[in-house]
């Protein structure tokens, strides 16, 4: 368990070398994910361009990919709050969560 240090503004814990290494690896993984997401977006754009007006890609008479159209229904929170503030307040949900912020890189 970490040693806890309290000051007027902050509660801090002394990290072990293992935890520091994990924070460093976490930053590396986040960067890898960001790069993979960029690559994913570019690949998707390239593949969609290859489809053109078609909905099926074939290569040597084999189906490679199919383009399905789907819909998703969502609510416009800003508009709901503006037009029906009582309904918005009655149905809004606030979820707390934690974010790890790397101090060093």
GIBELQUI-V887132 format. One record per residue. N is the residue number from 0. NEAR is the number of other C-alpha atoms within 10 Angstrom. Layout:
# GIBELQUI-V887132
n=N near=NEAR
n=N near=NEAR
This chain:
# GIBELQUI-V887132
n=0 near=7
n=1 near=9
n=2 near=9
n=3 near=10
n=4 near=10
n=5 near=9
n=6 near=7
n=7 near=5
n=8 near=6
n=9 near=8
n=10 near=9
n=11 near=12
n=12 near=12
n=13 near=12
n=14 near=14
n=15 near=12
n=16 near=9
n=17 near=9
n=18 near=11
n=19 near=12
n=20 near=12
n=21 near=12
n=22 near=19
n=23 near=15
n=24 near=13
n=25 near=14
n=26 near=18
n=27 near=13
n=28 near=12
n=29 near=11
n=30 near=12
n=31 near=12
n=32 near=12
n=33 near=12
n=34 near=12
n=35 near=12
n=36 near=12
n=37 near=12
n=38 near=12
n=39 near=12
n=40 near=12
n=41 near=12
n=42 near=12
n=43 near=12
n=44 near=11
n=45 near=11
n=46 near=14
n=47 near=14
n=48 near=11
n=49 near=12
n=50 near=15
n=51 near=10
n=52 near=8
n=53 near=11
n=54 near=12
n=55 near=14
n=56 near=16
n=57 near=11
n=58 near=8
n=59 near=6
n=60 near=7
n=61 near=8
n=62 near=10
n=63 near=10
n=64 near=13
n=65 near=12
n=66 near=12
n=67 near=7
n=68 near=6
n=69 near=5
n=70 near=5
n=71 near=4
n=72 near=5
n=73 near=6
n=74 near=7
n=75 near=9
n=76 near=11
n=77 near=11
n=78 near=11
n=79 near=14
n=80 near=14
n=81 near=11
n=82 near=11
n=83 near=11
n=84 near=13
n=85 near=11
n=86 near=11
n=87 near=16
n=88 near=11
n=89 near=8
n=90 near=8
n=91 near=10
n=92 near=8
n=93 near=5
n=94 near=5
n=95 near=5
n=96 near=5
n=97 near=5
n=98 near=5
n=99 near=8
n=100 near=8
n=101 near=10
n=102 near=8
n=103 near=7
n=104 near=8
